[in-house]
Amino acid sequence: MLKDPVCGKRMNRSKAHITIEHEGVVYYLCCPRCQSEFERSPEAYAQPEVGEKVKKGKRRAQS
Ligand SMILES: [Zn+2]
């Protein structure tokens, strides 16, 4: 389950209204209202732990 960082609502990936990438993390927003709220002040809502990290390139994990 994913969490909307604005309203805190949990949802399935398929139920998300939109996804927004902010500083390498993808956030799932449940509705247009949360979307505009997040876009207005992303730094206030961005919480890397509730989003999904964007996989950029092939950064090798330590083994
Ligand atoms: Zn929401």
PDB file of the backbone (N, CA, C, O) and the ligand in Angstrom, with CONECT records:
HET     ZN  A 101       1
ATOM      1  N   MET A   1       0.838  -1.206   0.000  1.00  0.00           N
ATOM      2  CA  MET A   1       0.000   0.000   0.000  1.00  0.00           C
ATOM      3  C   MET A   1       0.872   1.255   0.000  1.00  0.00           C
ATOM      4  O   MET A   1       1.933   1.308   0.622  1.00  0.00           O
ATOM      5  N   LEU A   2       0.387   2.247  -0.714  1.00  0.00           N
ATOM      6  CA  LEU A   2       1.110   3.501  -0.788  1.00  0.00           C
ATOM      7  C   LEU A   2       0.359   4.547   0.018  1.00  0.00           C
ATOM      8  O   LEU A   2      -0.834   4.416   0.293  1.00  0.00           O
ATOM      9  N   LYS A   3       1.079   5.565   0.378  1.00  0.00           N
ATOM     10  CA  LYS A   3       0.454   6.597   1.196  1.00  0.00           C
ATOM     11  C   LYS A   3       0.521   7.952   0.510  1.00  0.00           C
ATOM     12  O   LYS A   3       1.562   8.373   0.006  1.00  0.00           O
ATOM     13  N   ASP A   4      -0.603   8.602   0.508  1.00  0.00           N
ATOM     14  CA  ASP A   4      -0.670   9.960  -0.004  1.00  0.00           C
ATOM     15  C   ASP A   4      -0.025  10.877   1.038  1.00  0.00           C
ATOM     16  O   ASP A   4      -0.502  10.944   2.171  1.00  0.00           O
ATOM     17  N   PRO A   5       1.050  11.583   0.675  1.00  0.00           N
ATOM     18  CA  PRO A   5       1.756  12.404   1.664  1.00  0.00           C
ATOM     19  C   PRO A   5       0.971  13.626   2.113  1.00  0.00           C
ATOM     20  O   PRO A   5       1.276  14.209   3.153  1.00  0.00           O
ATOM     21  N   VAL A   6      -0.029  14.017   1.347  1.00  0.00           N
ATOM     22  CA  VAL A   6      -0.797  15.211   1.701  1.00  0.00           C
ATOM     23  C   VAL A   6      -1.879  14.887   2.726  1.00  0.00           C
ATOM     24  O   VAL A   6      -1.927  15.494   3.796  1.00  0.00           O
ATOM     25  N   CYS A   7      -2.742  13.932   2.400  1.00  0.00           N
ATOM     26  CA  CYS A   7      -3.860  13.634   3.308  1.00  0.00           C
ATOM     27  C   CYS A   7      -3.604  12.396   4.151  1.00  0.00           C
ATOM     28  O   CYS A   7      -4.342  12.123   5.097  1.00  0.00           O
ATOM     29  N   GLY A   8      -2.559  11.645   3.813  1.00  0.00           N
ATOM     30  CA  GLY A   8      -2.229  10.479   4.617  1.00  0.00           C
ATOM     31  C   GLY A   8      -3.027   9.236   4.274  1.00  0.00           C
ATOM     32  O   GLY A   8      -2.883   8.199   4.922  1.00  0.00           O
ATOM     33  N   LYS A   9      -3.860   9.337   3.266  1.00  0.00           N
ATOM     34  CA  LYS A   9      -4.696   8.209   2.871  1.00  0.00           C
ATOM     35  C   LYS A   9      -3.854   7.121   2.218  1.00  0.00           C
ATOM     36  O   LYS A   9      -2.953   7.401   1.427  1.00  0.00           O
ATOM     37  N   ARG A  10      -4.164   5.886   2.561  1.00  0.00           N
ATOM     38  CA  ARG A  10      -3.462   4.771   1.947  1.00  0.00           C
ATOM     39  C   ARG A  10      -4.263   4.285   0.757  1.00  0.00           C
ATOM     40  O   ARG A  10      -5.494   4.274   0.776  1.00  0.00           O
ATOM     41  N   MET A  11      -3.554   3.888  -0.264  1.00  0.00           N
ATOM     42  CA  MET A  11      -4.243   3.446  -1.480  1.00  0.00           C
ATOM     43  C   MET A  11      -3.403   2.466  -2.260  1.00  0.00           C
ATOM     44  O   MET A  11      -2.192   2.344  -2.072  1.00  0.00           O
ATOM     45  N   ASN A  12      -4.092   1.776  -3.139  1.00  0.00           N
ATOM     46  CA  ASN A  12      -3.372   0.900  -4.053  1.00  0.00           C
ATOM     47  C   ASN A  12      -2.772   1.758  -5.154  1.00  0.00           C
ATOM     48  O   ASN A  12      -3.276   2.832  -5.482  1.00  0.00           O
ATOM     49  N   ARG A  13      -1.707   1.263  -5.699  1.00  0.00           N
ATOM     50  CA  ARG A  13      -1.043   1.975  -6.785  1.00  0.00           C
ATOM     51  C   ARG A  13      -2.019   2.322  -7.920  1.00  0.00           C
ATOM     52  O   ARG A  13      -1.971   3.414  -8.486  1.00  0.00           O
ATOM     53  N   SER A  14      -2.890   1.382  -8.233  1.00  0.00           N
ATOM     54  CA  SER A  14      -3.820   1.583  -9.340  1.00  0.00           C
ATOM     55  C   SER A  14      -4.901   2.613  -9.039  1.00  0.00           C
ATOM     56  O   SER A  14      -5.567   3.113  -9.946  1.00  0.00           O
ATOM     57  N   LYS A  15      -5.067   2.927  -7.752  1.00  0.00           N
ATOM     58  CA  LYS A  15      -6.117   3.874  -7.369  1.00  0.00           C
ATOM     59  C   LYS A  15      -5.609   5.313  -7.315  1.00  0.00           C
ATOM     60  O   LYS A  15      -6.396   6.247  -7.160  1.00  0.00           O
ATOM     61  N   ALA A  16      -4.330   5.486  -7.439  1.00  0.00           N
ATOM     62  CA  ALA A  16      -3.773   6.830  -7.339  1.00  0.00           C
ATOM     63  C   ALA A  16      -4.283   7.721  -8.470  1.00  0.00           C
ATOM     64  O   ALA A  16      -4.417   7.289  -9.615  1.00  0.00           O
ATOM     65  N   HIS A  17      -4.556   8.950  -8.123  1.00  0.00           N
ATOM     66  CA  HIS A  17      -5.015   9.916  -9.127  1.00  0.00           C
ATOM     67  C   HIS A  17      -3.853  10.280 -10.043  1.00  0.00           C
ATOM     68  O   HIS A  17      -4.006  10.354 -11.262  1.00  0.00           O
ATOM     69  N   ILE A  18      -2.698  10.503  -9.444  1.00  0.00           N
ATOM     70  CA  ILE A  18      -1.532  10.904 -10.227  1.00  0.00           C
ATOM     71  C   ILE A  18      -0.272  10.628  -9.418  1.00  0.00           C
ATOM     72  O   ILE A  18      -0.309  10.510  -8.194  1.00  0.00           O
ATOM     73  N   THR A  19       0.817  10.533 -10.115  1.00  0.00           N
ATOM     74  CA  THR A  19       2.094  10.401  -9.421  1.00  0.00           C
ATOM     75  C   THR A  19       2.934  11.630  -9.732  1.00  0.00           C
ATOM     76  O   THR A  19       2.906  12.155 -10.845  1.00  0.00           O
ATOM     77  N   ILE A  20       3.670  12.071  -8.746  1.00  0.00           N
ATOM     78  CA  ILE A  20       4.535  13.231  -8.935  1.00  0.00           C
ATOM     79  C   ILE A  20       5.927  12.873  -8.442  1.00  0.00           C
ATOM     80  O   ILE A  20       6.106  12.325  -7.354  1.00  0.00           O
ATOM     81  N   GLU A  21       6.901  13.198  -9.272  1.00  0.00           N
ATOM     82  CA  GLU A  21       8.275  12.949  -8.846  1.00  0.00           C
ATOM     83  C   GLU A  21       8.846  14.214  -8.235  1.00  0.00           C
ATOM     84  O   GLU A  21       8.747  15.303  -8.800  1.00  0.00           O
ATOM     85  N   HIS A  22       9.440  14.046  -7.078  1.00  0.00           N
ATOM     86  CA  HIS A  22      10.047  15.187  -6.397  1.00  0.00           C
ATOM     87  C   HIS A  22      11.349  14.720  -5.769  1.00  0.00           C
ATOM     88  O   HIS A  22      11.362  13.840  -4.908  1.00  0.00           O
ATOM     89  N   GLU A  23      12.446  15.325  -6.215  1.00  0.00           N
ATOM     90  CA  GLU A  23      13.774  15.005  -5.697  1.00  0.00           C
ATOM     91  C   GLU A  23      14.056  13.512  -5.658  1.00  0.00           C
ATOM     92  O   GLU A  23      14.520  12.972  -4.653  1.00  0.00           O
ATOM     93  N   GLY A  24      13.763  12.855  -6.785  1.00  0.00           N
ATOM     94  CA  GLY A  24      14.117  11.448  -6.900  1.00  0.00           C
ATOM     95  C   GLY A  24      13.171  10.474  -6.224  1.00  0.00           C
ATOM     96  O   GLY A  24      13.444   9.275  -6.157  1.00  0.00           O
ATOM     97  N   VAL A  25      12.056  10.991  -5.723  1.00  0.00           N
ATOM     98  CA  VAL A  25      11.074  10.117  -5.086  1.00  0.00           C
ATOM     99  C   VAL A  25       9.721  10.344  -5.756  1.00  0.00           C
ATOM    100  O   VAL A  25       9.314  11.480  -6.002  1.00  0.00           O
ATOM    101  N   VAL A  26       9.039   9.244  -6.045  1.00  0.00           N
ATOM    102  CA  VAL A  26       7.722   9.353  -6.659  1.00  0.00           C
ATOM    103  C   VAL A  26       6.659   9.289  -5.574  1.00  0.00           C
ATOM    104  O   VAL A  26       6.647   8.372  -4.753  1.00  0.00           O
ATOM    105  N   TYR A  27       5.766  10.274  -5.579  1.00  0.00           N
ATOM    106  CA  TYR A  27       4.675  10.323  -4.612  1.00  0.00           C
ATOM    107  C   TYR A  27       3.363  10.044  -5.315  1.00  0.00           C
ATOM    108  O   TYR A  27       3.159  10.419  -6.469  1.00  0.00           O
ATOM    109  N   TYR A  28       2.481   9.378  -4.593  1.00  0.00           N
ATOM    110  CA  TYR A  28       1.165   9.041  -5.134  1.00  0.00           C
ATOM    111  C   TYR A  28       0.124   9.929  -4.471  1.00  0.00           C
ATOM    112  O   TYR A  28      -0.008   9.962  -3.248  1.00  0.00           O
ATOM    113  N   LEU A  29      -0.601  10.639  -5.301  1.00  0.00           N
ATOM    114  CA  LEU A  29      -1.635  11.531  -4.785  1.00  0.00           C
ATOM    115  C   LEU A  29      -3.006  10.978  -5.145  1.00  0.00           C
ATOM    116  O   LEU A  29      -3.214  10.498  -6.259  1.00  0.00           O
ATOM    117  N   CYS A  30      -3.933  11.044  -4.209  1.00  0.00           N
ATOM    118  CA  CYS A  30      -5.237  10.397  -4.380  1.00  0.00           C
ATOM    119  C   CYS A  30      -6.229  11.204  -5.199  1.00  0.00           C
ATOM    120  O   CYS A  30      -7.151  10.640  -5.789  1.00  0.00           O
ATOM    121  N   CYS A  31      -6.049  12.521  -5.243  1.00  0.00           N
ATOM    122  CA  CYS A  31      -7.066  13.333  -5.905  1.00  0.00           C
ATOM    123  C   CYS A  31      -6.454  14.645  -6.387  1.00  0.00           C
ATOM    124  O   CYS A  31      -5.354  15.009  -5.970  1.00  0.00           O
ATOM    125  N   PRO A  32      -7.171  15.363  -7.274  1.00  0.00           N
ATOM    126  CA  PRO A  32      -6.638  16.634  -7.798  1.00  0.00           C
ATOM    127  C   PRO A  32      -6.340  17.647  -6.698  1.00  0.00           C
ATOM    128  O   PRO A  32      -5.434  18.469  -6.833  1.00  0.00           O
ATOM    129  N   ARG A  33      -7.093  17.584  -5.627  1.00  0.00           N
ATOM    130  CA  ARG A  33      -6.876  18.535  -4.544  1.00  0.00           C
ATOM    131  C   ARG A  33      -5.532  18.288  -3.865  1.00  0.00           C
ATOM    132  O   ARG A  33      -4.781  19.223  -3.588  1.00  0.00           O
ATOM    133  N   CYS A  34      -5.242  17.019  -3.604  1.00  0.00           N
ATOM    134  CA  CYS A  34      -3.948  16.685  -3.012  1.00  0.00           C
ATOM    135  C   CYS A  34      -2.812  16.986  -3.978  1.00  0.00           C
ATOM    136  O   CYS A  34      -1.716  17.381  -3.580  1.00  0.00           O
ATOM    137  N   GLN A  35      -3.102  16.790  -5.249  1.00  0.00           N
ATOM    138  CA  GLN A  35      -2.083  17.073  -6.259  1.00  0.00           C
ATOM    139  C   GLN A  35      -1.697  18.550  -6.239  1.00  0.00           C
ATOM    140  O   GLN A  35      -0.514  18.887  -6.202  1.00  0.00           O
ATOM    141  N   SER A  36      -2.701  19.430  -6.265  1.00  0.00           N
ATOM    142  CA  SER A  36      -2.399  20.856  -6.301  1.00  0.00           C
ATOM    143  C   SER A  36      -1.759  21.307  -4.992  1.00  0.00           C
ATOM    144  O   SER A  36      -0.916  22.204  -4.966  1.00  0.00           O
ATOM    145  N   GLU A  37      -2.178  20.668  -3.918  1.00  0.00           N
ATOM    146  CA  GLU A  37      -1.600  20.996  -2.614  1.00  0.00           C
ATOM    147  C   GLU A  37      -0.119  20.614  -2.582  1.00  0.00           C
ATOM    148  O   GLU A  37       0.724  21.370  -2.098  1.00  0.00           O
ATOM    149  N   PHE A  38       0.172  19.440  -3.101  1.00  0.00           N
ATOM    150  CA  PHE A  38       1.558  18.979  -3.132  1.00  0.00           C
ATOM    151  C   PHE A  38       2.396  19.860  -4.049  1.00  0.00           C
ATOM    152  O   PHE A  38       3.527  20.223  -3.725  1.00  0.00           O
ATOM    153  N   GLU A  39       1.820  20.197  -5.200  1.00  0.00           N
ATOM    154  CA  GLU A  39       2.561  21.022  -6.161  1.00  0.00           C
ATOM    155  C   GLU A  39       2.817  22.431  -5.630  1.00  0.00           C
ATOM    156  O   GLU A  39       3.804  23.072  -5.993  1.00  0.00           O
ATOM    157  N   ARG A  40       1.935  22.894  -4.785  1.00  0.00           N
ATOM    158  CA  ARG A  40       2.098  24.240  -4.238  1.00  0.00           C
ATOM    159  C   ARG A  40       3.282  24.302  -3.284  1.00  0.00           C
ATOM    160  O   ARG A  40       4.052  25.262  -3.301  1.00  0.00           O
ATOM    161  N   SER A  41       3.421  23.287  -2.461  1.00  0.00           N
ATOM    162  CA  SER A  41       4.544  23.281  -1.526  1.00  0.00           C
ATOM    163  C   SER A  41       5.070  21.863  -1.310  1.00  0.00           C
ATOM    164  O   SER A  41       4.873  21.268  -0.250  1.00  0.00           O
ATOM    165  N   PRO A  42       5.736  21.338  -2.324  1.00  0.00           N
ATOM    166  CA  PRO A  42       6.240  19.963  -2.235  1.00  0.00           C
ATOM    167  C   PRO A  42       7.166  19.725  -1.057  1.00  0.00           C
ATOM    168  O   PRO A  42       7.168  18.646  -0.465  1.00  0.00           O
ATOM    169  N   GLU A  43       7.948  20.731  -0.723  1.00  0.00           N
ATOM    170  CA  GLU A  43       8.909  20.543   0.376  1.00  0.00           C
ATOM    171  C   GLU A  43       8.197  20.340   1.717  1.00  0.00           C
ATOM    172  O   GLU A  43       8.764  19.771   2.650  1.00  0.00           O
ATOM    173  N   ALA A  44       6.948  20.812   1.800  1.00  0.00           N
ATOM    174  CA  ALA A  44       6.193  20.657   3.047  1.00  0.00           C
ATOM    175  C   ALA A  44       5.629  19.249   3.187  1.00  0.00           C
ATOM    176  O   ALA A  44       5.374  18.778   4.295  1.00  0.00           O
ATOM    177  N   TYR A  45       5.437  18.582   2.047  1.00  0.00           N
ATOM    178  CA  TYR A  45       4.801  17.260   2.084  1.00  0.00           C
ATOM    179  C   TYR A  45       5.732  16.109   1.747  1.00  0.00           C
ATOM    180  O   TYR A  45       5.445  14.952   2.054  1.00  0.00           O
ATOM    181  N   ALA A  46       6.849  16.438   1.112  1.00  0.00           N
ATOM    182  CA  ALA A  46       7.747  15.369   0.684  1.00  0.00           C
ATOM    183  C   ALA A  46       8.264  14.574   1.877  1.00  0.00           C
ATOM    184  O   ALA A  46       8.903  15.116   2.779  1.00  0.00           O
ATOM    185  N   GLN A  47       7.979  13.303   1.862  1.00  0.00           N
ATOM    186  CA  GLN A  47       8.490  12.398   2.895  1.00  0.00           C
ATOM    187  C   GLN A  47       8.966  11.154   2.170  1.00  0.00           C
ATOM    188  O   GLN A  47       8.159  10.305   1.793  1.00  0.00           O
ATOM    189  N   PRO A  48      10.264  11.041   1.975  1.00  0.00           N
ATOM    190  CA  PRO A  48      10.797   9.929   1.187  1.00  0.00           C
ATOM    191  C   PRO A  48      10.281   8.566   1.625  1.00  0.00           C
ATOM    192  O   PRO A  48      10.189   7.655   0.803  1.00  0.00           O
ATOM    193  N   GLU A  49       9.944   8.407   2.893  1.00  0.00           N
ATOM    194  CA  GLU A  49       9.514   7.094   3.369  1.00  0.00           C
ATOM    195  C   GLU A  49       8.119   6.697   2.888  1.00  0.00           C
ATOM    196  O   GLU A  49       7.775   5.515   2.917  1.00  0.00           O
ATOM    197  N   VAL A  50       7.314   7.658   2.448  1.00  0.00           N
ATOM    198  CA  VAL A  50       5.995   7.279   1.948  1.00  0.00           C
ATOM    199  C   VAL A  50       5.949   7.185   0.424  1.00  0.00           C
ATOM    200  O   VAL A  50       4.961   6.728  -0.152  1.00  0.00           O
ATOM    201  N   GLY A  51       7.027   7.622  -0.218  1.00  0.00           N
ATOM    202  CA  GLY A  51       7.075   7.539  -1.665  1.00  0.00           C
ATOM    203  C   GLY A  51       7.907   6.364  -2.111  1.00  0.00           C
ATOM    204  O   GLY A  51       8.345   5.536  -1.312  1.00  0.00           O
ATOM    205  N   GLU A  52       8.114   6.317  -3.413  1.00  0.00           N
ATOM    206  CA  GLU A  52       8.947   5.261  -3.984  1.00  0.00           C
ATOM    207  C   GLU A  52      10.164   5.906  -4.613  1.00  0.00           C
ATOM    208  O   GLU A  52      10.051   6.863  -5.378  1.00  0.00           O
ATOM    209  N   LYS A  53      11.306   5.382  -4.289  1.00  0.00           N
ATOM    210  CA  LYS A  53      12.519   5.933  -4.858  1.00  0.00           C
ATOM    211  C   LYS A  53      12.582   5.628  -6.352  1.00  0.00           C
ATOM    212  O   LYS A  53      12.270   4.522  -6.792  1.00  0.00           O
ATOM    213  N   VAL A  54      12.988   6.621  -7.108  1.00  0.00           N
ATOM    214  CA  VAL A  54      13.131   6.440  -8.542  1.00  0.00           C
ATOM    215  C   VAL A  54      14.428   5.702  -8.794  1.00  0.00           C
ATOM    216  O   VAL A  54      15.485   6.051  -8.269  1.00  0.00           O
ATOM    217  N   LYS A  55      14.314   4.672  -9.611  1.00  0.00           N
ATOM    218  CA  LYS A  55      15.523   3.931  -9.935  1.00  0.00           C
ATOM    219  C   LYS A  55      16.164   4.568 -11.150  1.00  0.00           C
ATOM    220  O   LYS A  55      15.680   4.441 -12.274  1.00  0.00           O
ATOM    221  N   LYS A  56      17.242   5.243 -10.901  1.00  0.00           N
ATOM    222  CA  LYS A  56      17.931   5.904 -12.004  1.00  0.00           C
ATOM    223  C   LYS A  56      19.190   5.142 -12.352  1.00  0.00           C
ATOM    224  O   LYS A  56      20.051   4.903 -11.505  1.00  0.00           O
ATOM    225  N   GLY A  57      19.280   4.765 -13.613  1.00  0.00           N
ATOM    226  CA  GLY A  57      20.456   4.040 -14.054  1.00  0.00           C
ATOM    227  C   GLY A  57      20.602   2.729 -13.320  1.00  0.00           C
ATOM    228  O   GLY A  57      19.637   2.182 -12.786  1.00  0.00           O
ATOM    229  N   LYS A  58      21.809   2.243 -13.302  1.00  0.00           N
ATOM    230  CA  LYS A  58      22.036   0.982 -12.604  1.00  0.00           C
ATOM    231  C   LYS A  58      23.079   1.185 -11.531  1.00  0.00           C
ATOM    232  O   LYS A  58      24.240   0.794 -11.658  1.00  0.00           O
ATOM    233  N   ARG A  59      22.621   1.801 -10.493  1.00  0.00           N
ATOM    234  CA  ARG A  59      23.535   2.006  -9.371  1.00  0.00           C
ATOM    235  C   ARG A  59      23.667   0.695  -8.642  1.00  0.00           C
ATOM    236  O   ARG A  59      22.689   0.129  -8.155  1.00  0.00           O
ATOM    237  N   ARG A  60      24.867   0.231  -8.577  1.00  0.00           N
ATOM    238  CA  ARG A  60      25.069  -1.086  -7.993  1.00  0.00           C
ATOM    239  C   ARG A  60      24.978  -1.057  -6.467  1.00  0.00           C
ATOM    240  O   ARG A  60      25.638  -0.261  -5.800  1.00  0.00           O
ATOM    241  N   ALA A  61      24.165  -1.922  -5.952  1.00  0.00           N
ATOM    242  CA  ALA A  61      24.041  -2.007  -4.507  1.00  0.00           C
ATOM    243  C   ALA A  61      25.267  -2.702  -3.950  1.00  0.00           C
ATOM    244  O   ALA A  61      25.902  -3.513  -4.623  1.00  0.00           O
ATOM    245  N   GLN A  62      25.583  -2.376  -2.730  1.00  0.00           N
ATOM    246  CA  GLN A  62      26.732  -3.027  -2.109  1.00  0.00           C
ATOM    247  C   GLN A  62      26.423  -4.487  -1.886  1.00  0.00           C
ATOM    248  O   GLN A  62      25.342  -4.856  -1.427  1.00  0.00           O
ATOM    249  N   SER A  63      27.377  -5.289  -2.216  1.00  0.00           N
ATOM    250  CA  SER A  63      27.147  -6.734  -2.044  1.00  0.00           C
ATOM    251  C   SER A  63      28.190  -7.333  -1.117  1.00  0.00           C
ATOM    252  O   SER A  63      28.163  -8.534  -0.850  1.00  0.00           O
TER     253      SER A  63
HETATM  254 ZN    ZN A 101      -5.000  12.653  -0.765  1.00  0.00          ZN2+
END
